[in-house]
Amino acid sequence: MSCGEPHETDCSEVLSEVWLFLDHECDERRKELLQTHLEECHPCLEEYGIEEHLKALLAKKCGGELAPEQLKERLRARIHEVTVEIEVEVEVRTTSE
């Protein structure tokens, strides 16, 4: 995904790392880059908002239990796959227009 505006950090890169940002699993420099991008880019901010609400819902429904590492890895892999599929779909639409 790309909003079409120039950013220091690409939209697709930000969205692929939004869970790391939400879980505070990235270093301070990366956190600042992602935060800056989200503040500048409305489409990504909207996507981030959806992710944030989903995470809150999952936390509420899972009772705060920690997920097994294997489940986390499978979820990260699937999220990455979907992100790549969306990027390809957007690129195909863009080039065919």
C-alpha positions, 0 to 999 in steps of 0.5 A: 500500500502507498498513499502516493505521498513521499515519506521517509518510511514507505507506507507498506513498510509501516503497515507491515510493522504496525504490530511491532509498533503496537506491541512496543517491540521495536527500538526507539529509532524505529518507533520514532520513524513509525510514529512520524509516518503515522502522524503524517499519513492519513491512510496509514493512520486509519489502518493503524486505528483499525489494528489498534482496535483489533488488538484491544478486542483480542486482549479483552477476549483473550483475558490477558493471557500470553499467546504461545510463541508459535502462534505469534509467529504464525500470525506474523507470517500470515499478516505479512502474506496478506500485506504482500497480497494487498501490495501486489493487488494495488500495484496491478490496479495501478499499472492497469489504469 
